[in-house]
Amino acid sequence: MPQTRLLAPDTEGIAAAADILRAGGRVALPTETVYGLGADARSDAAVAGIFAAKDRPAFNPLIVHVADPTMAEALVVFPDAGRALARAFWPGPMTLVLPMRPGAGIAPLVTAGLSTLGVRVPTHPVAHALLTAFGGPVAAPSANPSGRISPTTAAHVMAGLLGRIEAVLDGGASPVGLESTIVGFDTEGRARLLRPGGISAEEIEAVLGAPLLAHAAEDGITAPGQMLSHYAPSGTIRLNATAARPGETLVGFGTVTGALTLSAAGDLTEAAARLFAMFHQLDEMRAERIAIAPIPDEGLGVAINDRLRRAAAPRG
């Protein structure tokens, strides 16, 4: 269990927080909305630690925070409308969901295996200082146990996550307000409102000079918690398998040994970190029939099993 440090928002504290992120640890950081629980967005193991600390029940896509638009440009492809919104509202409480660039290096667990990425540039000076010192993308959902009230002070974070994370960077009270507005784009580059937030639709439309498209469940644009059908590999999946049947590729866990394994040690954090990468590997192998070993339905196992059940569900 980690010893949670409370770090001051000075040069020494920010440097210490950046070092923790580089080492794969988790740091709660203030943003203009609430405190976020940050980890290196390029490391599946680090991101799995976010889910473990929060007891997050499902691997929803996470928003990635970056220091400036240039860093965002290295990760995602902007249509003209997206670039206009970034110029108008960054830094600030706007998240843009955009196609991820090949070779962006973002961990599959951040996007839940999807091809789009939600990015934003926060305006809070302490968050900006940490992101600049770290020099890379930080995945950061709210810094609270799943289902609890979102934290707006370092004390709130310590009350909920003490002993679960490595550090809290104290930036004072975050302004209490709405979460970030999330905007995605269709294949023609037209903006679509995916989640209302601190920036109104009217403000966005004034910048675009065009109305926002409404979100529909069947749209091929993703934001945190959407498009769950995209989690599945191409092959059919059989769960709770202790041995492979003829023609199956067995994915092991713990004492169940397979052609591939989520965690030979039976470690749920390792299994969570490897889950979506494993799906991609199975597709690369062209595995048509997949059997997956039993995963304990506790802790991170709840989220792993949720994704596995969705992946195994009949497809229309």
Rosetta blueprint (number, residue, H / E / L):
1 M L
2 P L
3 Q L
4 T L
5 R E
6 L E
7 L E
8 A L
9 P L
10 D L
11 T H
12 E H
13 G H
14 I H
15 A H
16 A H
17 A H
18 A H
19 D H
20 I H
21 L H
22 R H
23 A L
24 G L
25 G L
26 R L
27 V E
28 A E
29 L E
30 P E
31 T L
32 E L
33 T L
34 V L
35 Y E
36 G E
37 L E
38 G E
39 A E
40 D E
41 A L
42 R L
43 S L
44 D H
45 A H
46 A H
47 V H
48 A H
49 G H
50 I H
51 F H
52 A H
53 A H
54 K H
55 D L
56 R L
57 P L
58 A L
59 F L
60 N L
61 P L
62 L L
63 I E
64 V E
65 H E
66 V L
67 A L
68 D L
69 P H
70 T H
71 M H
72 A H
73 E H
74 A L
75 L L
76 V E
77 V L
78 F L
79 P L
80 D H
81 A H
82 G H
83 R H
84 A H
85 L H
86 A H
87 R H
88 A H
89 F H
90 W L
91 P L
92 G L
93 P L
94 M E
95 T E
96 L E
97 V E
98 L E
99 P E
100 M E
101 R L
102 P L
103 G L
104 A L
105 G L
106 I L
107 A L
108 P H
109 L H
110 V H
111 T H
112 A L
113 G L
114 L L
115 S L
116 T E
117 L E
118 G E
119 V E
120 R E
121 V L
122 P L
123 T L
124 H L
125 P H
126 V H
127 A H
128 H H
129 A H
130 L H
131 L H
132 T H
133 A H
134 F H
135 G L
136 G L
137 P L
138 V E
139 A E
140 A L
141 P L
142 S E
143 A L
144 N L
145 P L
146 S L
147 G L
148 R L
149 I L
150 S L
151 P L
152 T L
153 T L
154 A H
155 A H
156 H H
157 V H
158 M H
159 A H
160 G H
161 L H
162 L L
163 G L
164 R L
165 I L
166 E L
167 A E
168 V E
169 L E
170 D L
171 G L
172 G L
173 A L
174 S L
175 P L
176 V L
177 G L
178 L L
179 E L
180 S L
181 T E
182 I E
183 V E
184 G E
185 F E
186 D L
187 T L
188 E L
189 G L
190 R L
191 A E
192 R E
193 L E
194 L E
195 R E
196 P L
197 G L
198 G L
199 I L
200 S L
201 A H
202 E H
203 E H
204 I H
205 E H
206 A H
207 V H
208 L H
209 G L
210 A L
211 P L
212 L L
213 L E
214 A L
215 H L
216 A L
217 A L
218 E L
219 D L
220 G L
221 I L
222 T L
223 A L
224 P L
225 G L
226 Q L
227 M L
228 L H
229 S H
230 H H
231 Y H
232 A L
233 P L
234 S L
235 G L
236 T E
237 I E
238 R E
239 L L
240 N L
241 A L
242 T L
243 A L
244 A L
245 R L
246 P L
247 G L
248 E L
249 T E
250 L E
251 V E
252 G E
253 F E
254 G L
255 T L
256 V E
257 T L
258 G L
259 A L
260 L E
261 T E
262 L L
263 S L
264 A L
265 A L
266 G L
267 D L
268 L H
269 T H
270 E H
271 A H
272 A H
273 A H
274 R H
275 L H
276 F H
277 A H
278 M H
279 F H
280 H H
281 Q H
282 L H
283 D H
284 E H
285 M L
286 R L
287 A L
288 E L
289 R E
290 I E
291 A E
292 I E
293 A L
294 P L
295 I L
296 P L
297 D L
298 E L
299 G L
300 L H
301 G H
302 V H
303 A H
304 I H
305 N H
306 D H
307 R H
308 L H
309 R H
310 R H
311 A H
312 A H
313 A L
314 P L
315 R L
316 G L
